[in-house]
């Protein structure tokens, strides 16, 4: 049953992408930028996909790196992912000439590209302000994680816990986007 529900979800996402007209934020182009957050500090790409937007990031866990650097001798015992991959699929809602509110789904996953992936997923809200007459925008990305997951060669699972939404404190990020 779980494999069937994953297949249905993938098919629905493909249908959504295929049926979207080509309209999105006021700048209408692909945007690249940077974000800063406790678990996601790095580069991001924001791609308009019709009436949806896809945001993908390659990040480092800034908070985890700080904790590891302050732990001294215990640093060898801490296992941190080398990369944090972030992604969200949102629906832009124009709230003004230069401001969009984007609501959708989001995921943040840590991986070393060898052992496996562990992450959280759920709902997201993202505010984007595009500076008038500039190709520059500012954003604030807030998540409400609803589940956690792990995928490896040995095991895979998806689960939930009442504490998971609290991780939204650590997955929040802010940044800047530049469109061309």
N, C-alpha and C positions, 0 to 999 in steps of 0.2 A: 504494500500500500504506500509506503514511504517513497519508493522509486516512482510510482505512478504520479504522486502529487508533485514531485520535482519535475517530471516531464510536463505535466499540465502547466506548472508555473513558467517554465521556459517557453512553452508554446504561446502562452498569454503575453509574455514580454515581447516575443518576436512579432506577434500580431499588433501590439501597441506601437512598436517602432515602425512597422510597415504602413500603418494607417494614419500616421501623424502628418499633418500639413507642415510646410516649412516656415513656421513662425515661432519666435521665441523672444528673448530679452531685447531691449531697445538697440543693442549693438549688432545683433544678428550674426556674429562671427564666433569662431573658436577663440577661447581666451586661455591664456596660460598665466600662472601666478605662483604665489607662495602662501603657505599657511603656517601659523604658529599655534600649537596646542600641547597639552601635557603628553598625550600619546601619539599625536600626529603633527610633526613639524617637518615640512618639506615642500615639494613642488606639486602643483595641481594643474589639471587641464579640465576646462569646462566646455562641453560640446553641446550645442543646441541640436536636438533631434526632433524637429517638427515642433509640436506643442509640449514637448518634454525636454529636459536637460539632463545630461550625463556628466557627472563630475568624478574624475579619477585622480588619485594621488599616490605618490611614492614618498614615504615619510620615514622618519626615525622616531623612536619613542623617547622624547626629550626628558620626561619625568623619570623613566626607568634608567636612562643613562646617568642622570644626576644622582639617583639613589645608589646606583652601582659605584659611581665615583666616590661617594661619601662613605661607603661601607668599608673601604680599606682592604684588609686581608680577606674579608668575606666575598670579595668581588669574583673570585674563581667559582664560588658556589652558586652565583646567580646566573640563570640561563635566560638571556634576553634574545628575542628575535632580532635578526639583522635588519629587517625591513618591516615597516607597517604599510599595508596596502589599504587605502580608503576608497570608497566608491559610494555614490548615491545617484538615484534616479528620481528626479523631482518634476513637479508641474509648476512652472512659473505663473504667479498671479500678480499682474501689474497693479501696484497701489499708488502710482503716480507716474509722472513722465520719466523719472530717472530711478525709481525704486521698484524692485520686485521682491515678493515673498515667494519662496519656493518650498513646497511641501511634498514629501515623498518617503521613500525607503532608503536606508543607508546601511552600510556594513564597514567594519574596521577589523582587519585581520593581520595578525603577526605571523611571519614566516622566515625561515632561513633558506627557502627554496630546495631543501633536501629532506628534512624530517617530516614536515607537514605544515598544516595551517591551523591556527586557533583564532577564533574571532567572536565578535558580537554583532548583532544586527537588529534593526527595528525601524522606528519612524524618525524622520528628520524635519527640521525647519531651518531654512537658510534665508537670511536677508541680504540682498545685494543692492548697493547704491552705486550708480554709475555717474561719475562727475560730468556735469554738462560740458559739451564741446570737447571732451577728452576721451581717449580710449582706455581710461583707467577706472576701475571699480573697486570698491571695498566690500567685504562680506563678513558675516558672522554666521557660523554653522553650529547648530545645537542639535544633539541627538537624544532620543529616548530609546535606549536599547531594550528589546523585549525578549531576546533569546541569545544563547551562546552556542557555538558549534566548534567541532574539531574534525579535521580530515587528515588522515595519514595513511601510510601503506597498511598498517595493522588494524586500524579502527576508525570509525566515523560515527559521529552522533550530533544530534541537535537537542537541546534541552532548555528549560526555562527555570527561573527562580525569582522570588519576589524581590531579591536584592539587585538584580540585573539593571533595572532602570536607574539605580544610583550611579552606575558607571558613566552615565551621561555627563556627569561633572568632569570626568577625565577626557571624554571624547569631543568636547566643545573646542572649537578652533576659530580663529579670526585670520583674515588675510587680505591680500590685494590681488586683483586680476588685471591683465592687460590684454586687449583684443587687437587683432590686426586684420 
